[in-house]
Amino acid sequence: MTIKLAVLISGSGTNLQAIIDAVEEGSLDASIELVLSSRPEAYGLKRAAKAGIPVMALSKEVYANPQVADEVIASELKARGVDYVVLAGYMRKIGPAVLACFPNSVINLHPALLPSFPGAHAIEEAYDYGVKVTGVTVHVANAEYDRGPIIAQRPVAVEEGWSVDDLEAAIHAVEHELYPEVLRWLAADRVKMDALGRVHVVGAE
C-alpha cells in the first residue's frame, strides 16, 4: 500500500533526499505529505521544495515551549493523514502529543548500533572509543530517548587509518540505503511488534 509520510529534519536533509529519490524512482510506495524542520534555514527544506513537497518550519517562538511545539506538530501531521513520522536528522525530542497520535509509528535513524552510543554525538563517541565496528540503527521512537524497539541494524567496519570524517561518510552511505529499505518494509506491512514490544520483520532471512 502507499503509505503517507511526514519527514522531520533539522539540517541538510541527505536522508530526506534518499527517501525522495526512492519515492521518485518507484522503489518506495509512499508519498511525502510534509517536510517539517526545527530550523527555518535547514537546507533540507530546499530539497523538499525542489521535489514539490509541502514544507513547514517552526519558529523559535513556538520551539521555546516544547509542549506547544509538540502539539502543533501533532495537529499538523494528523490533519495531513500521515501514517508514519520519519525522523531524519531531527534534533528535537519528540514529545507525548506526537507519540500519542502516532503510536509505534514514529521512526528514527541513529548513527550507531544501539544501545551503544546513544545521543547526539554517536559517531564521534564511537570513533574516540576506538570501536572496530559501529553502524546504523532504525528504531521505533518512544518516550525514552534512543531506547525504542529496534527495527533494523547494519554494521559498519571502522578501517585502520580512518578519520572521524571518513567514518561519518561511511555511516551516512549506509543510512541512505537502510532507511528507504525499512520504509519499504513498512509499506509492505512486514514490520510487526510482539507482546514484549520487540520488532520482527516478516519474511526477513
N, C-alpha and C positions, 0 to 999 in steps of 0.2 A: 504494500500500500504506500501511497505518497504521504510521508509524514511532514508536518509543519514544524519548522524550527525557528527559534529565535537565538541568535548568536550574540553573546555578551563579550565585549572586548575592552581593553584599556590602552592598547598600543598599536604596533604596526600592522597586526592582523594577518600574519603569514599563515596561521592555521585557518583563519577565516577564508583566505584565498584558496587553500587546499580544498575546503568544503565547497566553495563556489565553483571551482574547477570540476569537482566530482559531479555536482548537480548539472552543470552545463554540458559535460561530456556524456551524460546519461548513465553513469555508473552508480549514481546515488539517487534513489527515487524519493526526492524530498523537495520542498520549497522553503526558501528562507523568507519568513514573513517580516522579519525586522532584525536589524543590527543595532544594538544599543551599546553605547560607550559611556564609561565613567569619566572620560576625558574628552572634551569637545575638540581638542586638537589631535586626537588619535588618527594616525594615517589610515587605519582600517576603515574608517568612515568613508574615505575617498574610494577605497576598493569596493565597498558596498554600493556607493552611489554610481560608480562606473558600471556596475553589474545591474543597475536598475532596482536595487533593493532599498526599501524604506529604511531610514536611519533615524536615530534618536540619541541625543547626548544630554545627560542630566547635568544641571548647573551645580556649581559649588554650593549654592544656597540650599538646594534640595539635598545634596550629599552631606551637608553639615549635620543633618539629622538622619542617621542610618535607618531609623524606623519609617520615617516619611518616604525616603528613597525606596525602601523595600516595598512599601505599599503602592507607590507609583509604578514600579516595575511590574509587580504582580497584576495590577489593574490593566496595564497596557498589554501585557502578554496574554492575559485571559481574554481581553477584547478581540485580539487577533486570532484566537482559536489555536494557539500554539500547542503542539503535542510534547515537544522536548525543548528544554532550555539548555543551550550548549555554551559552556564557559570556555572561551578560547583566549587565554591570557588576560582574564578579567581579574583585577587586583583588589576587588572588594569582596568581603564575606557576604554570601547570600544569607538573607535573614529569614525569619519564620513565616512571613507573609508569602514569599515566593515558594518556599518549601511546602507550605500547606496547600497552595494552589496547584502545585506540580509534584505530588508525592512520587518518589522514586523516578522522577523524570527530569531532574537537573543533573546534567552530565558534566564532569570536569576532567581536564587533562593535566597531568602532573609530570614534570621532567625528572623523575627518579622512580625507583622501584619501591613504592610504598609497601610497608610502613617506614622504610628507611628514608631519611632526609625529607621530612615534611616541611612546609613553609615556603617562603618566597625566594629563598636563595639556595635551592636544592642542587643546582648544577655546580655552583661554586663550592658548596659544602662537601659534596661527593668528591670533587676534584681535590680539594685540600686534604680530605681524609685519606686520599690515596687508594680509593677502591679500584679494583681491576675490571669490575663490571658494574654498570649502573643501568639506566634505561628509562622507559616511559610507562606511565600508568594511566589508564582511563577508568574512572570510577563514578559511582553514583554519589553526588554530593548530599550531605545531610548536615545536621546541626553541629557535628564535630568536624573541625577543620582538617581536611585531608585524611579523614578516617572512614569515609563511606565505603560501601561494598565495592569490591574491585570487579570490573567487567573484563579487562584485558591488560596484559603487561607484555612488553617486548624489551629484551635486553640490548644494551649497547656495550661492547667491549672497549675499554679505555686503552688505546695504543700507547706504547712507550714513546716518549718524546712529545706527546700532545700537549698543547697549551690548553688553558681553560676555554679559549675561543674555539679551538678545534673540537673539543668535547661538546660545546654548545651547538656547533654546526651539525655534528653527528646526531645529537639528541633531536634537533629540530627536523632533520631529514626523516627520522623515524616517526616523529609526531605527525608529519604531513601525510604519511602512509596509514598509520594506525587509526587516527581519529576518523577519517572518512570510512574506513573499514568497519569500525564499531557502529557508526551511524547506519551503514548498510545492514548490519545485523539487526538493529532496532527497526529499520524499515521492513525487514523480513519477519519481524516478530520472533526472533530467535533468542532474545535475551530474557531469561526467566529468573525470578528470585524465589528461593525456597523458604521454608518456615523459619529457618535460622538466620535469614537475612543474607545468605550467600548467593552470589550470581552464578548462573550456569548458562552457557551458550549452547543452544540446541543444534546438534549437527557438527559441533566442533570436534576435530580429530584429537 
